[in-house]
Amino acid sequence: MVNTLAHEMAHQYQWDIASLKREKRGLGPIMSHGPSFFQHKERMASFGITLKYSHSLESWFEHQDLRLT
């Protein structure tokens, strides 16, 4: 579940921070799996958090840790 939260927070960063910077340059908002999505990938990895994206529900489940602890 932490990986899912990291994924969604990367999108939130895009929406709240990167999109504002883009709008100041006359560009539209961003919400993608491009460079601004993955810019914190290495830092997250240092904490054991995997930042990935998935195109199918089956693939999404492969990347989740759904153990109840």
Backbone as CSV, one residue per row, in Angstrom:
resi,resn,N_x,N_y,N_z,CA_x,CA_y,CA_z,C_x,C_y,C_z
1,MET,0.818,-1.191,0.000,0.000,0.000,0.000,0.862,1.254,0.000
2,VAL,2.073,1.194,0.536,2.947,2.362,0.523,3.334,2.706,-0.906
3,ASN,3.565,1.682,-1.735,3.905,1.944,-3.133,2.759,2.645,-3.851
4,THR,1.537,2.258,-3.555,0.378,2.904,-4.167,0.280,4.353,-3.710
5,LEU,0.497,4.587,-2.434,0.464,5.951,-1.917,1.562,6.796,-2.568
6,ALA,2.748,6.236,-2.712,3.848,6.952,-3.369,3.475,7.305,-4.799
7,HIS,2.858,6.375,-5.494,2.420,6.606,-6.874,1.446,7.786,-6.926
8,GLU,0.458,7.748,-6.056,-0.561,8.804,-6.061,0.008,10.143,-5.611
9,MET,0.953,10.115,-4.680,1.565,11.369,-4.233,2.458,11.968,-5.322
10,ALA,3.062,11.136,-6.154,3.825,11.656,-7.295,2.888,12.409,-8.228
11,HIS,1.693,11.864,-8.453,0.696,12.581,-9.258,0.254,13.870,-8.561
12,GLN,0.096,13.824,-7.240,-0.301,15.026,-6.504,0.760,16.114,-6.635
13,TYR,2.032,15.726,-6.582,3.124,16.671,-6.797,3.000,17.309,-8.182
14,GLN,2.734,16.474,-9.179,2.577,17.008,-10.527,1.463,18.058,-10.566
15,TRP,0.351,17.729,-9.943,-0.818,18.600,-9.998,-0.592,19.897,-9.215
16,ASP,-0.072,19.777,-7.987,0.052,20.944,-7.107,1.296,21.785,-7.358
17,ILE,2.388,21.179,-7.751,3.655,21.904,-7.890,4.048,22.091,-9.357
18,ALA,4.230,20.968,-10.060,4.708,21.049,-11.441,3.725,21.787,-12.344
19,SER,2.438,21.579,-12.137,1.447,22.241,-12.995,1.458,23.746,-12.796
20,LEU,1.663,24.209,-11.569,1.741,25.652,-11.322,2.936,26.262,-12.035
21,LYS,4.078,25.578,-11.994,5.268,26.053,-12.698,5.016,26.097,-14.201
22,ARG,4.328,25.079,-14.714,4.024,25.036,-16.153,3.065,26.152,-16.548
23,GLU,2.067,26.404,-15.720,1.097,27.446,-16.037,1.760,28.815,-16.125
24,LYS,2.776,29.070,-15.311,3.505,30.340,-15.368,4.242,30.507,-16.691
25,ARG,4.532,29.390,-17.358,5.192,29.420,-18.669,4.195,29.322,-19.810
26,GLY,2.901,29.367,-19.490,1.866,29.302,-20.514,1.520,27.897,-20.966
27,LEU,1.929,26.889,-20.193,1.642,25.496,-20.534,0.499,24.976,-19.680
28,GLY,-0.108,23.892,-20.107,-1.198,23.288,-19.370,-0.714,22.435,-18.212
29,PRO,-1.644,22.009,-17.374,-1.281,21.155,-16.237,-0.744,19.806,-16.707
30,ILE,-0.061,19.127,-15.810,0.537,17.837,-16.161,0.063,16.767,-15.180
31,MET,-0.233,15.607,-15.716,-0.635,14.462,-14.900,-0.322,13.229,-15.753
32,SER,0.948,12.820,-15.701,1.379,11.720,-16.564,2.395,10.851,-15.837
33,HIS,2.937,9.868,-16.555,3.985,9.009,-16.019,5.310,9.340,-16.694
34,GLY,5.558,10.624,-16.867,6.780,11.085,-17.512,7.838,11.490,-16.499
35,PRO,8.781,12.346,-16.935,9.905,12.741,-16.075,9.489,13.374,-14.739
36,SER,8.461,14.201,-14.740,8.071,14.828,-13.469,7.470,13.813,-12.502
37,PHE,6.932,12.724,-13.030,6.403,11.651,-12.180,7.545,10.894,-11.513
38,PHE,8.598,10.608,-12.277,9.689,9.768,-11.780,10.862,10.548,-11.179
39,GLN,10.749,11.861,-11.032,11.906,12.625,-10.572,12.339,12.274,-9.146
40,HIS,11.458,11.711,-8.344,11.819,11.333,-6.978,12.032,9.827,-6.816
41,LYS,12.126,9.107,-7.926,12.214,7.647,-7.900,13.412,7.145,-7.100
42,GLU,14.583,7.723,-7.308,15.786,7.250,-6.613,15.695,7.509,-5.111
43,ARG,15.203,8.682,-4.734,15.082,8.992,-3.309,14.095,8.040,-2.637
44,MET,12.964,7.771,-3.292,11.991,6.838,-2.729,12.591,5.444,-2.607
45,ALA,13.383,5.047,-3.595,14.021,3.725,-3.567,14.958,3.593,-2.363
46,SER,15.580,4.694,-1.950,16.477,4.634,-0.794,15.721,4.292,0.494
47,PHE,14.396,4.472,0.476,13.551,4.103,1.616,12.802,2.789,1.380
48,GLY,13.143,2.094,0.290,12.489,0.827,-0.026,11.125,0.991,-0.678
49,ILE,10.856,2.179,-1.213,9.566,2.453,-1.862,9.774,2.399,-3.367
50,THR,8.989,1.588,-4.034,9.093,1.418,-5.482,8.062,2.290,-6.175
51,LEU,8.535,3.191,-7.009,7.637,4.043,-7.776,7.494,3.439,-9.168
52,LYS,6.325,2.907,-9.439,6.048,2.267,-10.728,4.706,2.758,-11.254
53,TYR,4.464,2.457,-12.505,3.136,2.678,-13.046,2.686,1.398,-13.713
54,SER,1.398,1.246,-13.851,0.836,0.011,-14.377,-0.270,0.328,-15.368
55,HIS,-0.348,-0.445,-16.413,-1.377,-0.215,-17.424,-2.570,-1.147,-17.292
56,SER,-2.483,-2.147,-16.444,-3.613,-3.064,-16.295,-3.814,-3.382,-14.818
57,LEU,-5.010,-3.755,-14.463,-5.310,-4.097,-13.081,-4.476,-5.291,-12.633
58,GLU,-4.312,-6.264,-13.509,-3.507,-7.444,-13.178,-2.068,-7.036,-12.860
59,SER,-1.513,-6.169,-13.681,-0.162,-5.694,-13.454,-0.082,-4.870,-12.170
60,TRP,-1.118,-4.091,-11.895,-1.160,-3.281,-10.676,-1.035,-4.177,-9.448
61,PHE,-1.795,-5.286,-9.426,-1.745,-6.195,-8.282,-0.371,-6.831,-8.119
62,GLU,0.347,-7.049,-9.216,1.680,-7.633,-9.138,2.643,-6.746,-8.369
63,HIS,2.415,-5.438,-8.351,3.333,-4.488,-7.734,2.901,-4.050,-6.350
64,GLN,1.862,-4.645,-5.815,1.361,-4.232,-4.503,1.747,-5.220,-3.423
65,ASP,1.922,-4.708,-2.250,2.168,-5.536,-1.074,0.899,-5.453,-0.243
66,LEU,0.019,-6.412,-0.402,-1.305,-6.373,0.216,-1.368,-7.194,1.493
67,ARG,-0.223,-7.516,2.076,-0.219,-8.260,3.330,-0.779,-7.397,4.454
68,LEU,-1.589,-7.998,5.274,-2.094,-7.302,6.461,-1.107,-7.546,7.590
69,THR,-0.532,-6.499,8.114,0.447,-6.660,9.196,0.004,-5.917,10.428
